[in-house]
Amino acid sequence: MVDSGKSERLKMVHLGAGSTCMESSTEKRKVVLPLPTLLSQALVAFTIEFDNEFEHRMPHRTTVAGAGPGKTSGPWLTSIVMWSNLMRLVPEEGITVAELRKRSRIVKLSLAGMERWGYIRVGIDPKDERTKPPEKDLVIWPTTKGRMAQQVWRPLTGAIEERWEERFGKDLVGRLKASLGSMLEQIDGGLPEYLPVVGFGLFTQALPDSERASIGRDKDPIHELRLPALLSKVLLEFTLQFERESAISLPVYANVLRVLADQGMPVREIARLSGVSKEGISMAVTFLKGRGFAVLAPDPQARRGQAVLLTPKGVLAKETHRRLLEAIEERWITRFGSALGELRMVLEKLVGDPASRSPLFAGLNLYPDSWRASIPMPETLPHYPMVLHRGGYPDGS
């Protein structure tokens, strides 16, 4: 635990791809993961377990299995992000786009996708006499399928939390929530319940600081937040600080740039080492290539396929962004003191030794008819969620 009253601070020393060594005069050296990785892997594991349960309980459609439970044509399957940041806030009587943006704290809502997938209907308020009102005045209503999904989604966060308490211990989960809540008490409000969907470059869009300050912490009842919201908000605060000072988003750095060897790496290996889908990897590599950080070349070790090679600019960026990650965590030690030390201690128990399979995999057992059961179990969890427009799945699937 970090004692904010002591003058000694933990020193972060690089040991390898994404790993650090934490040391002080009173501790032996030990390999640790960066704080955003610990937060991310806990959030990803919770999300996958939540999504698996929703898929199991909710009639749905996918490209893999067609119609889901009940063999009826339900809405297109999607992830917790669409519940937390959108459907959770859409009442049966409808809500305007402007009001939903205000309540969700999301800059760009995924309305087109959610309407196309069958969860919502967007239209003109019957009381509005204008023939073409601005988008902000349009009304969003849940469809019949959307209301069914809301009923399935609503109890799932609590149900998965109870599983975690049984699996990891009620005390440990309680300490995790308490430390996250303590840190959020020192963070301005205005953050969404879950990480927002990201676009090209995978940079996070968040409300301007002035809007966040106007919302204030008093409008964020921290004691009522569930675990995924607590994890998301603290992780998002770290992300925003990182991306204010970086040329590369935290998802791109943590999942792709971090693992790239200076001498090049086959694209297929990036997915294995990062735990991220090939679609997410493709988006990240396209960004790095377009900005001059990397180039693509034929894979010399295979008949087909490509390898990603870092340019001198990319090699420098990899080191620069690693140092930035460490610098922000060092600032957080000063900012949050013992709450950060407690958080790291608990997360390290949940995530486990980086050299072995994480205990978090214990909750990722799949229903045999789930879409994830049709693909190989990943070797690792992502070092940062890849929340893409494809449905918001945390590994970019």
Backbone hydrogen bonds in HBPLUS format (Angstrom, degrees):
<---DONOR---> <-ACCEPTOR-->    atom                        ^
c    i                          cat <-CA-CA->   ^        H-A-AA   ^      H-
h    n   atom  resd res      DA  || num        DHA   H-A  angle D-A-AA Bond
n    s   type  num  typ     dist DA aas  dist angle  dist       angle   num
A0006-LYS N   A0003-ASP O   3.16 MM   3  5.66 160.9  2.20 114.3 119.9     1
A0011-LYS N   A0023-GLU O   3.25 MM  12  5.68 166.5  2.27 155.0 159.0     2
A0013-VAL N   A0021-CYS O   3.01 MM   8  4.95 153.9  2.08 137.9 145.9     3
A0021-CYS N   A0013-VAL O   2.62 MM   8  4.95 137.4  1.80 138.1 152.9     4
A0015-LEU N   A0019-SER O   3.37 MM   4  5.63 172.2  2.38 122.8 123.3     5
A0019-SER N   A0016-GLY O   3.20 MM   3  5.25 148.4  2.31 104.4 113.7     6
A0020-THR N   A0032-VAL O   3.07 MM  12  5.47 159.1  2.11 157.0 159.9     7
A0032-VAL N   A0020-THR O   2.92 MM  12  5.47 163.0  1.95 148.4 152.9     8
A0022-MET N   A0030-LYS O   3.27 MM   8  5.96 158.1  2.32 159.0 159.3     9
A0027-GLU N   A0024-SER O   3.39 MM   3  5.28 161.8  2.43 101.1 106.2    10
A0037-THR N   A0034-PRO O   3.01 MM   3  5.35 128.0  2.29 108.0 121.8    11
A0038-LEU N   A0034-PRO O   3.16 MM   4  6.56 156.2  2.22 154.6 161.5    12
A0039-LEU N   A0035-LEU O   2.98 MM   4  6.26 168.7  1.99 163.5 166.0    13
A0040-SER N   A0036-PRO O   2.85 MM   4  5.82 155.3  1.91 136.9 144.8    14
A0041-GLN N   A0037-THR O   2.88 MM   4  6.02 166.5  1.90 154.5 156.9    15
A0042-ALA N   A0038-LEU O   3.23 MM   4  6.37 159.2  2.28 146.1 151.4    16
A0043-LEU N   A0039-LEU O   3.00 MM   4  6.19 160.3  2.04 148.3 154.4    17
A0044-VAL N   A0040-SER O   2.74 MM   4  5.92 163.7  1.76 158.2 162.8    18
A0045-ALA N   A0041-GLN O   3.03 MM   4  6.04 162.2  2.07 139.9 144.9    19
A0046-PHE N   A0042-ALA O   3.05 MM   4  6.24 163.5  2.08 148.6 153.0    20
A0047-THR N   A0043-LEU O   2.91 MM   4  6.03 160.8  1.94 148.6 154.6    21
A0048-ILE N   A0044-VAL O   2.91 MM   4  6.12 165.5  1.93 156.0 158.6    22
A0049-GLU N   A0045-ALA O   3.14 MM   4  6.29 163.0  2.17 147.6 152.2    23
A0050-PHE N   A0046-PHE O   2.89 MM   4  6.09 156.8  1.94 149.7 156.8    24
A0051-ASP N   A0047-THR O   2.74 MM   4  5.95 167.8  1.75 158.3 161.6    25
A0052-ASN N   A0048-ILE O   2.83 MM   4  5.96 155.6  1.89 146.5 153.3    26
A0053-GLU N   A0049-GLU O   3.18 MM   4  6.36 154.3  2.25 141.4 147.3    27
A0054-PHE N   A0050-PHE O   3.00 MM   4  6.34 156.3  2.06 151.1 158.1    28
A0055-GLU N   A0051-ASP O   2.91 MM   4  6.10 165.3  1.93 152.8 156.6    29
A0056-HIS N   A0052-ASN O   3.01 MM   4  6.21 149.3  2.11 140.6 149.0    30
A0057-ARG N   A0053-GLU O   3.03 MM   4  6.23 147.5  2.14 146.9 154.5    31
A0058-MET N   A0054-PHE O   2.89 MM   4  5.73 147.4  2.00 156.4 163.0    32
A0068-GLY N   A0060-HIS O   2.55 MM   8  4.78 144.7  1.66 145.7 148.1    33
A0061-ARG N   A0075-PRO O   2.98 MM  14  5.98 138.6  2.15 139.8 140.3    34
A0077-LEU N   A0061-ARG O   3.06 MM  16  5.87 162.1  2.09 165.1 160.0    35
A0062-THR N   A0066-GLY O   2.89 MM   4  5.01 138.6  2.07 127.1 140.1    36
A0066-GLY N   A0062-THR O   3.05 MM   4  5.01 133.6  2.28 127.0 133.8    37
A0071-LYS N   A0068-GLY O   2.96 MM   3  5.66 149.9  2.05 146.7 150.9    38
A0076-TRP N   A0117-TRP O   3.02 MM  41  4.91 159.0  2.06 137.3 143.8    39
A0079-SER N   A0391-GLY O   3.09 MM 312  5.90 158.5  2.13 157.7 155.5    40
A0082-MET N   A0079-SER O   3.14 MM   3  5.98 144.6  2.27 122.1 128.1    41
A0083-TRP N   A0080-ILE O   2.95 MM   3  5.08 131.8  2.18 101.4 115.4    42
A0084-SER N   A0080-ILE O   2.81 MM   4  6.04 170.4  1.82 172.8 171.4    43
A0085-ASN N   A0081-VAL O   3.00 MM   4  5.78 164.8  2.03 142.4 147.3    44
A0087-MET N   A0082-MET O   2.86 MM   5  6.19 165.1  1.88 163.2 158.9    45
A0088-ARG N   A0083-TRP O   2.82 MM   5  5.27 148.5  1.92 147.6 147.1    46
A0089-LEU N   A0086-LEU O   2.90 MM   3  5.61 155.2  1.96 123.0 130.4    47
A0090-VAL N   A0087-MET O   3.30 MM   3  5.17 167.2  2.32 104.0 107.8    48
A0094-GLY N   A0091-PRO O   2.98 MM   3  5.27 158.1  2.03 109.8 117.0    49
A0095-ILE N   A0140-ILE O   3.03 MM  45  5.32 141.0  2.19 133.4 145.1    50
A0140-ILE N   A0095-ILE O   2.76 MM  45  5.32 162.2  1.79 145.9 150.9    51
A0100-LEU N   A0096-THR O   2.94 MM   4  6.17 157.8  1.98 152.2 158.7    52
A0097-VAL N   A0138-LEU O   2.91 MM  41  5.80 143.2  2.04 157.4 162.2    53
A0101-ARG N   A0097-VAL O   2.95 MM   4  6.17 160.0  1.99 152.6 157.5    54
A0098-ALA N   A0136-LYS O   2.96 MM  38  4.64 154.3  2.03 139.2 131.5    55
A0102-LYS N   A0098-ALA O   3.07 MM   4  6.30 154.3  2.14 143.2 150.3    56
A0103-ARG N   A0099-GLU O   2.93 MM   4  6.17 161.0  1.97 151.0 155.4    57
A0104-SER N   A0100-LEU O   2.81 MM   4  5.83 158.6  1.86 151.9 158.0    58
A0105-ARG N   A0101-ARG O   2.99 MM   4  5.69 141.1  2.14 139.1 146.9    59
A0114-MET N   A0110-SER O   3.14 MM   4  6.26 165.6  2.16 148.4 152.9    60
A0115-GLU N   A0111-LEU O   2.87 MM   4  5.99 148.0  1.98 150.6 158.9    61
A0116-ARG N   A0112-ALA O   2.94 MM   4  6.09 160.1  1.98 146.7 152.7    62
A0117-TRP N   A0113-GLY O   2.82 MM   4  5.98 146.6  1.93 149.0 158.7    63
A0119-TYR N   A0114-MET O   2.98 MM   5  5.50 152.8  2.05 171.6 170.3    64
A0118-GLY N   A0115-GLU O   3.22 MM   3  5.27 154.8  2.29 100.3 107.9    65
A0143-THR N   A0119-TYR O   2.99 MM  24  5.53 169.2  2.00 126.1 129.3    66
A0121-ARG N   A0141-TRP O   2.74 MM  20  5.19 149.5  1.83 153.7 161.4    67
A0141-TRP N   A0121-ARG O   2.84 MM  20  5.19 166.0  1.86 154.9 159.7    68
A0123-GLY N   A0139-VAL O   2.97 MM  16  5.48 159.7  2.02 153.0 159.4    69
A0139-VAL N   A0123-GLY O   2.79 MM  16  5.48 170.5  1.80 169.1 168.9    70
A0128-ASP N   A0125-ASP O   2.79 MM   3  5.18 158.7  1.83 118.2 125.6    71
A0137-ASP N   A0134-PRO O   2.95 MM   3  5.63 151.9  2.03 120.2 128.1    72
A0138-LEU N   A0135-GLU O   3.00 MM   3  5.29 161.7  2.03 112.7 118.7    73
A0147-ARG N   A0143-THR O   2.83 MM   4  6.13 152.2  1.90 152.6 158.4    74
A0148-MET N   A0144-THR O   3.08 MM   4  6.35 152.0  2.16 142.2 150.0    75
A0149-ALA N   A0145-LYS O   2.94 MM   4  6.20 155.8  1.99 144.9 151.4    76
A0150-GLN N   A0146-GLY O   2.93 MM   4  6.21 151.1  2.02 144.4 152.3    77
A0151-GLN N   A0147-ARG O   3.12 MM   4  6.39 154.2  2.19 144.8 150.3    78
A0152-VAL N   A0148-MET O   3.14 MM   4  6.49 147.9  2.25 144.9 153.8    79
A0153-TRP N   A0149-ALA O   2.78 MM   4  5.98 164.9  1.81 158.0 162.4    80
A0154-ARG N   A0150-GLN O   2.95 MM   4  5.88 164.7  1.97 151.5 154.7    81
A0156-LEU N   A0153-TRP O   2.95 MM   3  5.46 149.9  2.04 121.8 131.4    82
A0159-ALA N   A0155-PRO O   3.10 MM   4  6.29 154.8  2.17 149.3 157.2    83
A0160-ILE N   A0156-LEU O   2.86 MM   4  6.09 160.7  1.90 159.3 162.3    84
A0161-GLU N   A0157-THR O   2.97 MM   4  6.15 157.5  2.02 148.5 155.4    85
A0162-GLU N   A0158-GLY O   3.03 MM   4  6.25 154.2  2.10 145.4 151.5    86
A0163-ARG N   A0159-ALA O   3.14 MM   4  6.48 148.7  2.24 139.5 147.8    87
A0164-TRP N   A0160-ILE O   2.96 MM   4  6.31 155.5  2.02 150.8 157.0    88
A0165-GLU N   A0161-GLU O   2.94 MM   4  6.28 151.4  2.02 148.8 156.9    89
A0166-GLU N   A0162-GLU O   3.02 MM   4  6.30 150.4  2.11 145.6 153.0    90
A0167-ARG N   A0163-ARG O   2.82 MM   4  6.03 151.8  1.90 149.0 157.9    91
A0168-PHE N   A0164-TRP O   2.73 MM   4  5.64 172.9  1.74 154.3 156.9    92
A0169-GLY N   A0165-GLU O   2.89 MM   4  4.66 130.5  2.14 115.1 126.2    93
A0173-VAL N   A0169-GLY O   3.18 MM   4  6.46 170.7  2.19 157.8 159.7    94
A0174-GLY N   A0170-LYS O   2.91 MM   4  5.96 153.7  1.98 143.0 151.2    95
A0175-ARG N   A0171-ASP O   2.86 MM   4  6.11 152.0  1.94 148.0 155.5    96
A0176-LEU N   A0172-LEU O   2.94 MM   4  6.20 151.9  2.02 145.6 153.7    97
A0177-LYS N   A0173-VAL O   3.01 MM   4  6.28 165.2  2.03 152.9 155.3    98
A0178-ALA N   A0174-GLY O   2.92 MM   4  6.05 155.5  1.98 144.5 152.0    99
A0179-SER N   A0175-ARG O   2.95 MM   4  6.05 162.1  1.98 149.8 153.5   100
A0180-LEU N   A0176-LEU O   3.06 MM   4  6.24 163.0  2.09 150.4 155.4   101
A0181-GLY N   A0177-LYS O   2.87 MM   4  5.97 159.1  1.92 145.3 151.9   102
A0182-SER N   A0178-ALA O   2.88 MM   4  6.04 152.6  1.96 143.8 151.4   103
A0183-MET N   A0179-SER O   3.12 MM   4  6.35 152.2  2.20 143.2 149.5   104
A0184-LEU N   A0180-LEU O   2.96 MM   4  6.24 154.6  2.03 148.0 155.6   105
A0185-GLU N   A0181-GLY O   3.05 MM   4  6.30 135.1  2.26 143.4 154.3   106
A0186-GLN N   A0183-MET O   2.95 MM   3  5.44 152.0  2.03 111.3 119.9   107
A0187-ILE N   A0184-LEU O   3.06 MM   3  4.84 165.8  2.08 103.4 107.4   108
A0198-VAL N   A0387-VAL O   2.95 MM 189  6.18 162.2  1.98 173.6 178.5   109
A0202-LEU N   A0199-GLY O   2.84 MM   3  5.19 152.7  1.91 131.2 138.5   110
A0211-GLU N   A0208-PRO O   3.00 MM   3  5.40 122.3  2.34 107.8 121.4   111
A0212-ARG N   A0208-PRO O   3.03 MM   4  6.38 160.1  2.07 155.8 162.2   112
A0213-ALA N   A0209-ASP O   2.87 MM   4  6.05 158.6  1.92 150.2 155.6   113
A0214-SER N   A0210-SER O   3.08 MM   4  6.27 145.1  2.21 136.7 145.8   114
A0215-ILE N   A0211-GLU O   3.10 MM   4  6.38 142.1  2.25 144.0 153.1   115
A0216-GLY N   A0212-ARG O   3.09 MM   4  6.42 164.5  2.12 152.1 155.5   116
A0219-LYS N   A0216-GLY O   3.40 MM   3  5.97 160.7  2.44 110.3 115.0   117
A0220-ASP N   A0217-ARG O   2.94 MM   3  5.13 162.6  1.97 111.7 116.5   118
A0222-ILE N   A0220-ASP O   2.73 MM   2  5.61 110.8  2.21 122.1 105.1   119
A0224-GLU N   A0221-PRO O   2.90 MM   3  5.59 157.5  1.95 120.7 128.1   120
A0225-LEU N   A0222-ILE O   3.10 MM   3  5.33 158.4  2.15 109.4 116.1   121
A0230-LEU N   A0226-ARG O   3.05 MM   4  6.34 158.7  2.10 155.9 162.8   122
A0231-LEU N   A0227-LEU O   2.94 MM   4  6.15 171.0  1.94 164.4 165.8   123
A0232-SER N   A0228-PRO O   2.93 MM   4  5.94 160.7  1.97 141.1 147.2   124
A0233-LYS N   A0229-ALA O   2.97 MM   4  6.04 167.3  1.98 150.6 153.6   125
A0234-VAL N   A0230-LEU O   3.24 MM   4  6.40 169.8  2.25 151.8 154.2   126
A0235-LEU N   A0231-LEU O   2.97 MM   4  6.05 163.8  2.00 151.4 156.8   127
A0236-LEU N   A0232-SER O   2.75 MM   4  5.85 154.6  1.81 149.7 157.5   128
A0237-GLU N   A0233-LYS O   3.01 MM   4  6.19 152.4  2.08 143.4 150.0   129
A0238-PHE N   A0234-VAL O   3.17 MM   4  6.47 159.2  2.21 148.4 153.0   130
A0239-THR N   A0235-LEU O   2.90 MM   4  6.13 160.1  1.94 149.5 155.7   131
A0240-LEU N   A0236-LEU O   2.90 MM   4  6.10 162.2  1.94 154.0 157.0   132
A0241-GLN N   A0237-GLU O   3.26 MM   4  6.48 156.5  2.32 143.5 149.2   133
A0242-PHE N   A0238-PHE O   2.96 MM   4  6.26 160.5  2.00 153.3 159.0   134
A0243-GLU N   A0239-THR O   2.85 MM   4  6.05 168.6  1.86 159.9 162.3   135
A0244-ARG N   A0240-LEU O   3.10 MM   4  6.14 132.3  2.34 138.3 148.4   136
A0245-GLU N   A0242-PHE O   3.12 MM   3  5.65 148.6  2.23 110.1 118.8   137
A0253-TYR N   A0249-SER O   2.96 MM   4  6.23 163.8  1.98 154.2 159.3   138
A0254-ALA N   A0250-LEU O   2.83 MM   4  5.78 168.8  1.85 156.1 158.5   139
A0255-ASN N   A0251-PRO O   3.09 MM   4  5.85 158.0  2.14 139.6 145.4   140
A0256-VAL N   A0252-VAL O   3.06 MM   4  5.46 146.5  2.17 132.7 140.7   141
A0257-LEU N   A0252-VAL O   3.01 MM   5  6.32 159.6  2.05 152.2 156.1   142
A0258-ARG N   A0253-TYR O   2.77 MM   5  5.54 152.6  1.85 158.9 158.3   143
A0259-VAL N   A0256-VAL O   3.06 MM   3  5.55 129.8  2.33 110.5 122.3   144
A0260-LEU N   A0256-VAL O   3.23 MM   4  6.38 133.1  2.47 152.1 165.1   145
A0260-LEU N   A0257-LEU O   3.31 MM   3  5.33 142.0  2.46  99.6 110.0   146
A0264-GLY N   A0261-ALA O   2.99 MM   3  5.28 164.7  2.02 113.5 118.1   147
A0265-MET N   A0308-VAL O   2.92 MM  43  5.31 141.8  2.07 133.6 145.6   148
A0308-VAL N   A0265-MET O   2.73 MM  43  5.31 165.2  1.75 150.6 148.3   149
A0269-GLU N   A0266-PRO O   2.99 MM   3  5.39 137.2  2.18 107.9 119.4   150
A0267-VAL N   A0306-GLN O   2.94 MM  39  6.01 170.5  1.95 154.3 152.3   151
A0270-ILE N   A0267-VAL O   3.05 MM   3  5.36 134.7  2.26 105.2 117.1   152
A0273-LEU N   A0269-GLU O   2.98 MM   4  6.19 159.4  2.03 152.6 157.5   153
A0274-SER N   A0270-ILE O   2.91 MM   4  5.91 137.3  2.10 147.6 158.7   154
A0275-GLY N   A0271-ALA O   2.96 MM   4  5.62 150.0  2.05 144.9 149.2   155
A0277-SER N   A0395-ASP O   2.83 MM 118  5.90 174.9  1.83 171.9 170.2   156
A0281-ILE N   A0277-SER O   2.96 MM   4  6.30 160.1  2.00 152.7 158.8   157
A0282-SER N   A0278-LYS O   2.90 MM   4  5.99 154.8  1.97 139.6 146.5   158
A0283-MET N   A0279-GLU O   3.12 MM   4  6.40 156.9  2.17 146.2 151.1   159
A0284-ALA N   A0280-GLY O   3.10 MM   4  6.36 161.9  2.14 149.3 153.9   160
A0285-VAL N   A0281-ILE O   2.83 MM   4  6.03 167.7  1.84 160.5 163.7   161
A0286-THR N   A0282-SER O   2.93 MM   4  5.99 159.6  1.97 146.9 152.9   162
A0287-PHE N   A0283-MET O   3.12 MM   4  6.34 152.9  2.20 142.2 149.0   163
A0288-LEU N   A0284-ALA O   2.97 MM   4  6.29 166.5  1.99 154.1 157.2   164
A0289-LYS N   A0285-VAL O   2.84 MM   4  5.99 162.2  1.87 154.3 159.3   165
A0290-GLY N   A0286-THR O   2.92 MM   4  5.99 160.3  1.96 143.9 149.9   166
A0291-ARG N   A0287-PHE O   3.02 MM   4  6.20 139.5  2.18 148.7 158.7   167
A0293-PHE N   A0288-LEU O   2.84 MM   5  5.01 146.9  1.95 162.9 158.6   168
A0292-GLY N   A0289-LYS O   3.16 MM   3  5.24 164.1  2.19 106.7 110.9   169
A0311-THR N   A0293-PHE O   3.10 MM  18  5.46 167.6  2.11 119.7 123.4   170
A0295-VAL N   A0309-LEU O   2.80 MM  14  5.32 151.8  1.88 150.7 160.4   171
A0309-LEU N   A0295-VAL O   2.87 MM  14  5.32 172.4  1.88 161.3 164.0   172
A0297-ALA N   A0307-ALA O   3.02 MM  10  5.38 153.9  2.09 149.6 156.1   173
A0307-ALA N   A0297-ALA O   2.71 MM  10  5.38 165.3  1.73 166.8 171.7   174
A0299-ASP N   A0305-GLY O   3.11 MM   6  5.62 168.1  2.12 129.8 127.0   175
A0302-ALA N   A0299-ASP O   3.31 MM   3  5.62 171.2  2.32 114.9 116.1   176
A0314-GLY N   A0311-THR O   2.84 MM   3  4.87 117.0  2.24  97.7 114.5   177
A0315-VAL N   A0311-THR O   2.87 MM   4  6.26 155.5  1.93 160.6 167.7   178
A0316-LEU N   A0312-PRO O   3.09 MM   4  6.28 162.2  2.12 146.6 150.9   179
A0317-ALA N   A0313-LYS O   2.93 MM   4  6.12 152.9  2.01 141.2 149.5   180
A0318-LYS N   A0314-GLY O   2.89 MM   4  6.09 153.2  1.96 149.7 155.8   181
A0319-GLU N   A0315-VAL O   3.37 MM   4  6.66 160.3  2.41 145.5 148.9   182
A0320-THR N   A0316-LEU O   2.88 MM   4  6.07 160.9  1.92 151.9 158.3   183
A0321-HIS N   A0317-ALA O   2.86 MM   4  5.89 166.4  1.88 152.4 155.2   184
A0322-ARG N   A0318-LYS O   3.13 MM   4  6.19 143.8  2.27 135.3 145.0   185
A0323-ARG N   A0319-GLU O   3.05 MM   4  6.28 160.5  2.09 148.8 153.1   186
A0324-LEU N   A0320-THR O   2.97 MM   4  6.25 146.7  2.09 140.5 150.4   187
A0325-LEU N   A0321-HIS O   3.02 MM   4  6.16 157.6  2.07 142.2 147.1   188
A0326-GLU N   A0322-ARG O   3.18 MM   4  6.50 159.1  2.22 147.5 152.3   189
A0327-ALA N   A0323-ARG O   2.85 MM   4  6.07 154.4  1.92 146.9 154.7   190
A0328-ILE N   A0324-LEU O   2.98 MM   4  6.21 160.4  2.02 156.3 159.3   191
A0329-GLU N   A0325-LEU O   3.22 MM   4  6.46 160.2  2.26 145.1 150.6   192
A0330-GLU N   A0326-GLU O   2.94 MM   4  6.18 151.1  2.02 147.1 155.6   193
A0331-ARG N   A0327-ALA O   2.97 MM   4  6.31 150.8  2.06 144.4 152.0   194
A0332-TRP N   A0328-ILE O   2.92 MM   4  6.22 149.5  2.02 145.3 154.2   195
A0333-ILE N   A0329-GLU O   3.02 MM   4  6.35 138.0  2.20 142.9 153.4   196
A0333-ILE N   A0330-GLU O   3.21 MM   3  5.16 128.4  2.49  92.9 105.9   197
A0334-THR N   A0331-ARG O   3.11 MM   3  5.29 119.4  2.50  98.5 112.2   198
A0335-ARG N   A0331-ARG O   2.87 MM   4  6.17 154.0  1.94 145.7 154.4   199
A0336-PHE N   A0332-TRP O   2.79 MM   4  5.67 173.4  1.80 151.8 152.9   200
A0337-GLY N   A0333-ILE O   3.01 MM   4  5.18 139.6  2.17 124.8 134.4   201
A0339-ALA N   A0336-PHE O   3.31 MM   3  5.77 140.8  2.48 145.5 136.8   202
A0340-LEU N   A0337-GLY O   3.11 MM   3  5.74 131.9  2.36 114.7 124.7   203
A0341-GLY N   A0337-GLY O   3.38 MM   4  6.77 155.8  2.44 143.6 150.6   204
A0342-GLU N   A0338-SER O   2.90 MM   4  6.12 158.8  1.95 151.9 156.6   205
A0343-LEU N   A0339-ALA O   2.97 MM   4  6.12 156.8  2.02 141.3 148.2   206
A0344-ARG N   A0340-LEU O   2.90 MM   4  6.11 168.8  1.91 155.1 157.2   207
A0345-MET N   A0341-GLY O   3.04 MM   4  6.17 159.3  2.09 143.8 149.8   208
A0346-VAL N   A0342-GLU O   3.03 MM   4  6.26 163.8  2.06 153.8 156.9   209
A0347-LEU N   A0343-LEU O   2.92 MM   4  6.09 172.1  1.93 159.0 161.6   210
A0348-GLU N   A0344-ARG O   2.92 MM   4  5.99 156.3  1.98 150.0 155.9   211
A0349-LYS N   A0345-MET O   3.35 MM   4  6.61 144.3  2.48 137.4 145.6   212
A0349-LYS N   A0346-VAL O   3.08 MM   3  5.26 125.5  2.39  99.7 113.5   213
A0350-LEU N   A0346-VAL O   3.09 MM   4  6.47 153.2  2.17 149.1 156.9   214
A0351-VAL N   A0347-LEU O   2.80 MM   4  5.96 172.3  1.81 161.0 162.6   215
A0352-GLY N   A0348-GLU O   2.84 MM   4  5.51 150.4  1.93 131.6 141.2   216
A0356-SER N   A0353-ASP O   3.01 MM   3  5.61 170.2  2.02 123.5 126.6   217
A0361-PHE N   A0358-SER O   3.12 MM   3  5.86 166.6  2.14 120.7 124.0   218
A0362-ALA N   A0359-PRO O   3.02 MM   3  5.72 163.9  2.05 118.5 123.7   219
A0363-GLY N   A0360-LEU O   3.35 MM   3  6.14 164.5  2.38 119.1 121.5   220
A0364-LEU N   A0361-PHE O   3.04 MM   3  5.20 167.1  2.06 112.6 116.2   221
A0370-SER N   A0367-TYR O   2.96 MM   3  5.36 167.3  1.97 123.5 124.8   222
A0373-ALA N   A0370-SER O   3.20 MM   3  5.36 136.6  2.40  98.6 109.9   223
A0374-SER N   A0371-TRP O   3.17 MM   3  5.53 155.6  2.24 106.5 113.8   224
A0375-ILE N   A0372-ARG O   3.16 MM   3  5.48 167.6  2.17 111.5 115.1   225
A0386-MET N   A0394-PRO O   2.77 MM   8  5.03 160.2  1.80 125.1 127.0   226
A0392-GLY N   A0388-LEU O   2.97 MM   4  5.03 132.3  2.20 144.8 158.2   227
A0396-GLY N   A0393-TYR O   3.08 MM   3  5.41 162.5  2.11 120.2 121.0   228
